[in-house]
Amino acid sequence: MESCSEKRVMVLAIDEHEHSNYALEWTLDHFFTPFGSNAPFNLVIVNAKPSPPVAVSMAGPGSEIFPAVEMQLKQIADQITEKAKQVCASKLVRDVLVEVVEGDARNVLCDAVERHHASVLVLGSHGYGVIKRAVLGSVSDHCAHHAHCSVMIVKKPKFKH
C-alpha cells in the first residue's frame, strides 16, 4: 500500500510532433503549475527512439548508412528531450525525469508505465484519419488497451480563424 507522502507517477510520451508538445504544455499547465514541488504526480517524460535496423531496412540490404542513421536518430532524440526540458523549466517544473528508450513507441510506453508503476499515461493525439491510423497503427489505441494504468489522450484544439 502506498503511503500518503508518496506521489503517484505520470508518464508522458513525447516525440517530434507538435501534438506531443501541446500535450506536454497542457499537462504542465493543468497538473504541475502553480503547484511546483507540491504537484500531485512525479513526471516521467519518455521519448521512444526508433531502432536503426527498422530505419535501415527501408534503405535496403547491405546499407552503409547504419552509423549515419543511428547518429541522426540520436540527434533527433536529443533535440526532443532538450525541448521538453526547456518547456518544463519555462513553467518552473524542475523535478522531471526524461528518458529516451529505443524501440516501438507502443511497447516503450507500456513498458515505462510498468517500470515506473505509473498511475497515468499521457499521450498527444496526432489526429490521424481512419485510413492513416489503420496503416500506421495508433500508439494511443494500443496504449489504451495494453497499458496497466489510466490513459489520457490530449487533443490539440482546431482553432478557426
C-alpha positions in Angstrom: 0.0 0.0 0.0 1.2 3.5 -0.9 1.8 6.0 1.9 0.2 9.4 1.7 3.6 11.1 1.3 4.5 9.2 -1.9 3.4 10.8 -5.1 1.9 8.9 -7.9 3.8 8.8 -11.2 2.6 10.3 -14.5 4.4 9.1 -17.7 4.1 11.5 -20.6 5.0 10.4 -24.2 7.0 13.0 -26.3 8.1 12.9 -29.9 8.9 15.4 -32.6 5.3 16.2 -33.5 3.5 19.4 -32.3 0.8 17.2 -30.8 3.1 15.8 -28.1 4.5 19.3 -27.4 0.9 20.5 -26.9 0.2 17.6 -24.6 3.3 18.4 -22.6 2.4 22.1 -22.2 -1.3 21.2 -21.4 -0.2 18.6 -18.8 2.2 21.0 -17.1 -0.4 23.8 -17.0 -3.2 21.5 -15.6 -1.2 19.2 -13.2 2.1 20.9 -12.3 1.8 24.7 -12.2 1.3 26.5 -10.0 1.8 23.5 -7.6 5.6 23.4 -8.0 7.0 20.7 -5.8 3.5 20.1 -4.4 2.3 18.7 -7.8 0.2 15.6 -7.4 2.5 13.5 -9.6 6.1 12.8 -10.3 6.6 13.3 -14.0 8.5 11.0 -16.3 8.8 12.1 -19.9 9.6 9.3 -22.3 10.8 9.5 -25.9 10.7 6.3 -28.0 13.6 6.4 -30.4 13.1 4.2 -33.4 15.6 1.3 -33.7 18.1 1.8 -36.5 17.5 -1.6 -38.0 13.9 -0.6 -38.8 15.1 2.7 -40.4 18.0 1.0 -42.2 15.8 -1.9 -43.5 13.9 0.7 -45.5 17.2 1.6 -47.3 17.8 -1.9 -48.5 20.2 -4.8 -47.6 23.9 -4.1 -47.2 23.4 -0.5 -46.5 26.3 1.5 -45.2 24.1 4.2 -43.7 23.6 2.4 -40.4 26.0 4.7 -38.4 24.6 7.8 -40.0 21.1 6.7 -39.3 22.0 5.9 -35.7 23.6 9.4 -35.3 20.6 11.1 -36.8 18.2 9.3 -34.6 20.2 10.2 -31.5 20.4 13.8 -32.6 16.6 13.9 -33.1 16.0 12.3 -29.6 18.4 14.8 -28.0 16.5 17.7 -29.6 13.2 16.3 -28.5 14.3 15.8 -24.9 16.1 19.1 -24.7 13.0 20.9 -25.9 10.9 19.1 -23.3 13.3 20.1 -20.6 13.2 23.7 -21.7 9.3 23.7 -21.7 9.4 22.2 -18.1 11.9 24.8 -17.0 9.9 27.7 -18.5 7.0 26.6 -16.4 9.2 26.2 -13.3 8.7 22.4 -13.3 12.1 21.1 -12.3 11.7 17.7 -10.8 11.3 15.7 -14.1 12.8 12.5 -15.2 13.4 12.5 -19.0 14.2 9.2 -20.7 15.0 8.1 -24.3 14.2 4.4 -24.8 14.9 2.7 -28.1 12.1 0.7 -29.7 8.5 0.9 -30.9 6.6 3.6 -29.1 3.7 1.2 -28.3 6.0 -1.2 -26.4 8.3 1.5 -24.9 5.4 3.4 -23.4 3.6 0.4 -21.9 7.0 -0.8 -20.5 7.6 2.6 -19.0 4.3 2.5 -17.3 5.2 -0.9 -15.7 8.8 0.1 -14.8 7.7 3.4 -13.1 4.5 2.0 -11.6 2.6 4.9 -13.3 -0.9 5.8 -12.4 -1.5 7.8 -15.6 0.0 7.7 -19.2 -0.4 11.0 -21.2 -0.3 11.0 -25.0 -0.8 13.6 -27.6 -3.3 12.8 -30.3 -1.8 13.0 -33.8 -5.3 13.4 -35.3 -4.8 10.7 -37.9 -7.8 9.8 -40.1 -9.2 6.3 -40.2 -7.1 5.2 -43.2 -3.8 6.6 -41.9 -4.4 5.1 -38.4 -5.2 1.7 -40.0 -2.0 1.7 -42.0 0.3 3.2 -39.3 -1.4 1.8 -36.2 -2.3 4.1 -33.4 0.0 4.3 -30.4 -2.8 5.8 -28.3 -5.2 3.0 -29.3 -2.5 0.4 -28.4 -1.7 2.0 -25.0 -5.3 2.5 -24.1 -5.8 -1.3 -24.5 -2.5 -2.5 -23.1 -1.1 0.0 -20.5 -1.8 -1.0 -16.9 -3.0 2.4 -15.9 -5.3 5.2 -16.9 -4.5 6.7 -20.3 -5.2 10.3 -21.1 -5.1 11.5 -24.7 -4.7 15.2 -25.1 -6.1 16.6 -28.3 -4.9 19.9 -29.7 -8.0 22.0 -30.4 -8.6 23.1 -34.0 -8.7 26.8 -34.0 -10.8 28.5 -36.6 -9.5 31.8 -37.9 
